[in-house]
Amino acid sequence: MASEGLTRRRGGGASPAIGTASPAFSDTPSFPSSSAGPRKTTNNAPTSSAGGSGGAGAMEGRNKIAYDPRDFENGGESETMPRLTIMEEVLLLGLKDKAGYLSFWNDNISYALRGCILIELALRRRIAMVKDPSRRRLALADRLIEVIDDRQTGETILDEALKMMKSSEKYGAGAWVDLMSGETWNVMKIGYQLKQVRERLAKGLVDKGVLRTEKRNFLLFDMATHPIADMNAKDDVMRRTLTLLTARTAAIPPQALHKEGVKYRHMRAVVLVCAAYASSVLENALQRLSYDSREAAFARCDDILAEFSTWPFGITTSNVAGPVTIGGGTRKREGGSGGVGRESVQELIREVRKEMASSITSQAGAGGGQEEQEELCFEVVATILEIFGRMDSLL
């Protein structure tokens, strides 16, 4: 079965048209979103708006803002989930700290963010590959995805995507990323597009106290910008990214991971660097390195993406520590990382496998094929990373 829509991201593109409300964040300037409304709020909680001070209250210790009662209906899931989603972390890496907007020339981040939405849903066990043995005859991107749990996550964009996937016919991961990005020639499916994703993610970060909203004048138009309000949040993302790609030991440093208790810490570290790479924002985390160190970090990221864009993960790496040749996937830079870098990637593969085995074992007691669904969720993650590896920005 062929995937719907376009099969690969177009690399180049025109810059945003002057005169749009927020070109640095807008994904679809000519189709303003009508579904980007704020969450439910308490009576004394202000909501954020362009030019407003919704984020200020959170920073100054006043009443908390913009919480959704459904956030507390996930059976303790929020305790094992990180504060920020993968999409928000990638957006933070791309944001200019004081200016508060993304590069006008970055034409890759919008597409990659849609892929991150699917990864986040898979890691939260909301979507998985359709359990069909015949799917192995198809390319990863063409294997059908289904919703296995329609409980809301509390994250507006994730819940919108989940609801849309639940009510739709089944598509492959490649088709879903294309449809959510609006990259389809079928006008009957243009309604699947998730609009204003970057702007809505930024407003969500305002609600979480990480960003603030300001209005800036750009000669011909006013634009809502979102400077960093909590530098600790961005520094944490930068530190984890930089540590993972520059570690000089084979063991994965704790500084490269989320805090203890967060589910799939190693898998999330892998996804963060790969998504940042595909979004063309990884260099922001590496800009203070020397040229040679920066090239080595990119080479290690290439190796990580190559190994985790196959299914099963790291098919050439054994579970026993020791030198093993890396090369399960497509590497973009000749030579790849060597020495400690290669050993670090191998150890990362082993740690992710341990997380998978631990999670599958914990689900086995629930019965009803829960452990098989867990593995099918990871297959979705591998598929999205394989799509990232084929983006024109990395070729």
C-alpha positions as CSV (number, residue, x, y, z in Angstrom):
1,M,0.0,0.0,0.0
2,A,1.5,3.4,-1.0
3,S,1.5,6.2,1.5
4,E,-0.9,9.1,1.1
5,G,0.3,12.6,0.1
6,L,4.0,13.4,-0.3
7,T,6.5,10.9,0.7
8,R,9.3,13.3,1.6
9,R,9.7,16.8,2.8
10,R,10.6,19.4,0.3
11,G,13.9,21.0,1.4
12,G,13.7,24.6,0.1
13,G,10.8,26.9,0.3
14,A,9.9,30.6,0.0
15,S,10.2,32.8,3.1
16,P,7.0,33.8,4.8
17,A,5.0,36.5,3.2
18,I,5.2,39.9,4.7
19,G,2.1,41.1,6.3
20,T,1.2,37.9,8.2
21,A,0.3,38.2,11.8
22,S,3.2,36.1,13.1
23,P,5.4,34.8,10.3
24,A,8.1,33.3,12.7
25,F,5.6,31.0,14.2
26,S,2.7,30.7,11.7
27,D,2.6,27.4,9.8
28,T,-0.3,28.5,7.5
29,P,-0.4,32.3,7.2
30,S,-3.4,32.3,4.8
31,F,-5.5,30.0,6.9
32,P,-5.8,31.4,10.4
33,S,-6.6,28.8,13.0
34,S,-9.9,28.8,14.7
35,S,-9.1,26.0,17.1
36,A,-6.2,27.5,19.0
37,G,-8.4,28.8,21.8
38,P,-7.1,28.7,25.4
39,R,-7.7,25.9,27.8
40,K,-10.3,26.0,30.5
41,T,-9.1,28.3,33.3
42,T,-10.1,29.0,36.8
43,N,-12.2,32.1,37.6
44,N,-9.2,34.0,38.9
45,A,-6.7,32.8,36.4
46,P,-5.8,35.1,33.5
47,T,-5.2,33.6,30.0
48,S,-2.4,34.6,27.8
49,S,-2.8,36.6,24.6
50,A,-0.7,38.5,22.1
51,G,0.7,41.4,24.0
52,G,-0.8,40.3,27.2
53,S,0.9,39.3,30.4
54,G,-0.5,35.8,30.9
55,G,3.0,34.3,31.6
56,A,3.9,37.0,34.0
57,G,1.6,35.8,36.7
58,A,3.2,32.4,36.7
59,M,6.7,34.0,37.0
60,E,5.8,36.4,39.8
61,G,4.2,33.8,42.0
62,R,0.6,34.9,41.5
63,N,-2.3,32.6,40.7
64,K,-1.5,29.6,38.5
65,I,-2.9,29.8,35.0
66,A,-4.5,27.7,32.4
67,Y,-4.9,24.2,33.8
68,D,-7.3,21.6,32.5
69,P,-9.1,19.3,35.0
70,R,-8.6,16.5,32.5
71,D,-4.9,16.6,33.3
72,F,-5.6,14.8,36.5
73,E,-7.6,12.0,35.0
74,N,-4.7,10.0,33.6
75,G,-4.2,7.6,36.4
76,G,-0.9,9.2,37.6
77,E,0.5,9.4,34.1
78,S,1.6,13.0,34.7
79,E,4.1,11.8,37.3
80,T,6.0,9.8,34.8
81,M,5.8,12.4,32.0
82,P,8.3,15.2,31.6
83,R,7.2,18.8,32.1
84,L,7.7,19.7,28.5
85,T,6.8,17.7,25.4
86,I,9.3,16.8,22.7
87,M,7.7,19.4,20.4
88,E,8.1,22.1,23.0
89,E,11.8,21.2,23.6
90,V,12.6,21.3,19.9
91,L,10.8,24.7,19.7
92,L,12.9,26.0,22.6
93,L,16.1,25.0,20.8
94,G,15.0,27.0,17.8
95,L,13.8,30.2,19.6
96,K,16.0,33.2,19.8
97,D,16.3,33.9,23.6
98,K,15.6,37.7,23.6
99,A,13.9,38.2,20.2
100,G,11.4,35.4,20.9
101,Y,10.9,34.1,17.4
102,L,12.3,31.3,15.1
103,S,14.5,31.9,12.2
104,F,12.5,33.1,9.2
105,W,14.5,30.7,6.9
106,N,13.8,27.5,8.8
107,D,11.5,25.6,6.5
108,N,12.0,22.2,8.2
109,I,10.8,22.6,11.8
110,S,7.1,22.7,11.0
111,Y,7.2,19.3,9.3
112,A,9.4,17.8,12.0
113,L,7.1,19.0,14.7
114,R,4.2,17.0,13.2
115,G,6.4,13.9,13.4
116,C,7.2,14.7,17.1
117,I,3.4,14.8,17.8
118,L,3.2,11.2,16.6
119,I,6.2,10.2,18.7
120,E,4.8,11.8,21.8
121,L,1.5,10.0,21.3
122,A,3.4,6.7,20.9
123,L,5.5,7.2,24.0
124,R,2.3,7.9,25.9
125,R,0.8,4.7,24.6
126,R,-2.0,6.3,22.7
127,I,-1.1,5.1,19.2
128,A,0.6,2.0,17.8
129,M,1.2,0.1,14.6
130,V,-1.7,-2.1,13.5
131,K,-1.0,-5.6,14.6
132,D,-0.8,-7.4,11.3
133,P,2.0,-9.9,10.4
134,S,1.7,-8.9,6.7
135,R,2.7,-5.3,7.6
136,R,6.4,-6.4,7.5
137,R,6.2,-6.6,3.7
138,L,5.6,-2.8,3.7
139,A,8.1,0.0,4.2
140,L,8.0,1.4,7.8
141,A,6.3,4.6,6.7
142,D,3.4,2.7,4.9
143,R,2.5,0.5,7.9
144,L,-0.9,1.5,9.3
145,I,-1.3,3.3,12.7
146,E,-4.2,2.9,15.0
147,V,-5.4,4.6,18.2
148,I,-5.2,2.1,21.1
149,D,-6.1,4.5,23.9
150,D,-8.3,7.6,23.3
151,R,-7.8,9.1,26.8
152,Q,-6.9,12.8,26.6
153,T,-3.3,13.7,27.5
154,G,-4.0,17.2,28.8
155,E,-1.8,18.7,26.0
156,T,-4.1,20.5,23.5
157,I,-2.3,19.7,20.3
158,L,-1.8,16.1,21.2
159,D,-5.5,15.7,22.1
160,E,-6.5,17.3,18.8
161,A,-4.3,15.0,16.8
162,L,-5.5,12.0,18.8
163,K,-9.2,12.9,18.2
164,M,-8.6,13.3,14.5
165,M,-6.8,10.0,14.2
166,K,-9.5,8.2,16.2
167,S,-12.3,9.5,13.9
168,S,-10.4,8.9,10.7
169,E,-9.6,5.9,8.6
170,K,-6.2,4.3,9.2
171,Y,-3.1,5.7,7.5
172,G,0.6,5.1,7.7
173,A,2.9,7.3,9.6
174,G,4.3,8.9,6.4
175,A,0.8,9.8,5.3
176,W,-0.2,11.2,8.7
177,V,2.9,13.5,8.9
178,D,2.1,14.8,5.4
179,L,-1.6,15.3,6.1
180,M,-1.0,17.1,9.4
181,S,1.5,19.3,7.6
182,G,-1.0,20.1,4.8
183,E,1.3,18.5,2.2
184,T,-1.3,16.7,0.1
185,W,-2.7,17.2,-3.3
186,N,-6.1,15.8,-2.2
187,V,-8.3,18.8,-1.4
188,M,-10.7,16.4,0.4
189,K,-8.1,15.8,3.0
190,I,-6.9,19.3,3.7
191,G,-9.0,19.3,6.8
192,Y,-6.5,17.0,8.4
193,Q,-3.9,19.8,8.6
194,L,-2.9,20.9,12.1
195,K,-2.7,24.7,11.8
196,Q,-0.6,27.2,13.7
197,V,1.3,24.5,15.5
198,R,4.4,26.6,16.3
199,E,2.3,29.5,17.6
200,R,0.2,27.2,19.7
201,L,3.2,25.5,21.2
202,A,4.7,28.8,22.1
203,K,1.5,29.9,23.8
204,G,1.5,26.6,25.7
205,L,5.0,27.4,26.9
206,V,3.7,30.8,28.0
207,D,1.1,29.0,30.1
208,K,3.8,26.9,31.7
209,G,5.9,29.9,32.6
210,V,8.7,29.2,30.2
211,L,8.0,32.0,27.7
212,R,6.3,35.3,27.9
213,T,4.4,37.2,25.2
214,E,5.4,40.5,23.7
215,K,4.4,42.6,20.7
216,R,7.1,43.8,18.4
217,N,6.8,46.1,15.4
218,F,8.5,44.9,12.2
219,L,8.1,48.1,10.1
220,L,5.0,46.9,8.1
221,F,3.3,44.8,10.7
222,D,3.1,44.0,14.4
223,M,4.1,40.5,15.5
224,A,3.6,38.6,18.7
225,T,6.9,37.2,19.9
226,H,7.7,34.9,22.8
227,P,11.1,35.7,24.5
228,I,12.4,33.2,27.1
229,A,11.1,33.9,30.6
230,D,12.6,30.9,32.3
231,M,16.1,30.3,31.0
232,N,16.5,27.3,33.3
233,A,14.1,25.4,31.1
234,K,16.0,26.1,27.9
235,D,19.4,25.5,29.6
236,D,18.1,22.1,30.7
237,V,17.2,21.1,27.1
238,M,20.6,22.5,25.8
239,R,22.5,20.7,28.5
240,R,20.9,17.3,27.8
241,T,21.4,17.7,24.1
242,L,25.0,18.8,24.4
243,T,25.9,16.2,26.9
244,L,24.5,13.3,24.9
245,L,26.4,14.3,21.8
246,T,29.8,15.2,23.4
247,A,30.1,12.7,26.3
248,R,33.6,11.3,26.5
249,T,32.6,8.1,28.2
250,A,30.8,5.0,26.8
251,A,28.3,5.2,29.7
252,I,25.4,7.7,29.2
253,P,25.9,10.6,31.7
254,P,22.9,11.3,33.9
255,Q,23.1,15.0,32.7
256,A,22.0,13.8,29.2
257,L,18.7,12.4,30.6
258,H,15.5,13.6,32.2
259,K,15.4,13.2,36.0
260,E,14.7,9.9,37.6
261,G,11.2,8.7,37.4
262,V,10.5,10.0,33.9
263,K,9.4,7.2,31.6
264,Y,11.6,6.3,28.6
265,R,14.4,8.7,29.6
266,H,16.9,7.2,27.1
267,M,14.4,7.0,24.3
268,R,13.4,10.6,24.9
269,A,17.0,11.7,24.7
270,V,17.4,9.9,21.4
271,V,14.2,11.5,20.0
272,L,15.2,15.0,21.1
273,V,18.6,15.1,19.3
274,C,17.2,13.4,16.2
275,A,14.2,15.8,16.0
276,A,16.4,18.8,16.6
277,Y,18.7,17.6,13.8
278,A,15.8,17.1,11.4
279,S,14.3,20.6,12.4
280,S,17.6,22.3,11.6
281,V,17.9,23.7,15.2
282,L,20.6,21.3,16.6
283,E,23.4,23.7,15.7
284,N,22.0,26.2,18.2
285,A,23.0,23.8,21.0
286,L,26.4,23.2,19.5
287,Q,27.4,26.7,18.4
288,R,29.8,27.2,21.3
289,L,31.9,24.1,20.4
290,S,35.0,24.2,18.2
291,Y,34.6,23.2,14.6
292,D,36.1,19.8,15.2
293,S,33.9,19.1,18.2
294,R,30.8,20.3,16.4
295,E,31.5,18.0,13.5
296,A,32.1,15.1,15.9
297,A,28.8,15.9,17.6
298,F,26.9,15.9,14.3
299,A,28.6,12.6,13.3
300,R,27.4,11.0,16.6
301,C,23.9,12.3,15.9
302,D,24.1,10.7,12.5
303,D,25.0,7.4,14.0
304,I,22.1,7.7,16.6
305,L,19.6,8.5,13.8
306,A,20.9,5.6,11.7
307,E,20.6,3.1,14.4
308,F,17.2,4.2,15.7
309,S,15.6,4.6,12.3
310,T,15.5,0.9,11.8
311,W,13.2,-1.7,13.4
312,P,14.2,-3.4,15.6
313,F,16.5,-0.7,17.0
314,G,20.2,-1.1,16.5
315,I,20.0,-4.4,14.6
316,T,23.8,-4.7,14.4
317,T,24.4,-4.0,18.1
318,S,24.4,-6.9,20.6
319,N,23.1,-6.7,24.2
320,V,26.6,-7.5,25.4
321,A,29.0,-4.6,25.9
322,G,31.9,-4.6,23.5
323,P,33.0,-3.3,20.1
324,V,30.4,-3.9,17.4
325,T,30.2,-2.3,14.0
326,I,27.5,0.3,13.7
327,G,25.7,0.6,10.5
328,G,22.1,-0.5,10.6
329,G,20.7,2.6,9.0
330,T,21.6,5.3,6.5
331,R,24.4,7.5,7.7
332,K,24.6,11.0,6.2
333,R,28.2,11.8,7.1
334,E,31.0,9.6,5.8
335,G,33.0,7.8,8.5
336,G,30.5,8.4,11.3
337,S,31.7,8.8,14.9
338,G,34.5,6.6,16.1
339,G,36.0,5.5,19.4
340,V,34.1,6.6,22.4
341,G,31.4,8.1,20.2
342,R,30.7,4.7,18.7
343,E,30.7,3.0,22.1
344,S,28.4,5.7,23.4
345,V,25.8,5.0,20.7
346,Q,26.0,1.3,21.3
347,E,25.4,1.8,25.0
348,L,22.5,4.1,24.2
349,I,20.9,1.3,22.1
350,R,21.3,-1.2,25.0
351,E,19.7,1.2,27.5
352,V,16.7,1.8,25.3
353,R,16.3,-1.9,24.9
354,K,16.3,-2.2,28.7
355,E,13.6,0.4,28.9
356,M,11.6,-1.4,26.3
357,A,12.0,-4.8,28.1
358,S,11.1,-3.3,31.5
359,S,8.0,-1.6,30.1
360,I,6.9,-4.7,28.2
361,T,7.4,-6.8,31.3
362,S,5.3,-4.4,33.4
363,Q,2.5,-4.5,30.9
364,A,2.6,-8.3,30.6
365,G,0.8,-8.6,33.9
366,A,-2.1,-6.6,32.6
367,G,-2.9,-9.3,30.0
368,G,-4.9,-8.8,26.8
369,G,-1.7,-8.4,24.7
370,Q,-0.6,-5.2,26.4
371,E,3.1,-6.2,26.0
372,E,2.7,-6.6,22.3
373,Q,1.0,-3.1,22.0
374,E,4.0,-1.7,23.9
375,E,6.4,-3.0,21.2
376,L,4.1,-1.7,18.5
377,C,4.3,1.8,20.0
378,F,8.1,1.8,19.7
379,E,7.8,0.7,16.1
380,V,5.9,4.0,15.5
381,V,8.9,5.9,17.0
382,A,11.3,4.0,14.7
383,T,9.1,4.9,11.7
384,I,9.1,8.6,12.4
385,L,12.8,8.7,12.9
386,E,13.2,6.9,9.6
387,I,11.1,9.6,8.0
388,F,13.3,12.2,9.6
389,G,16.3,10.5,8.1
390,R,14.9,10.9,4.6
391,M,14.2,14.6,5.0
392,D,15.9,16.8,2.4
393,S,17.5,18.9,5.1
394,L,19.7,15.8,6.0
395,L,20.5,14.5,2.6
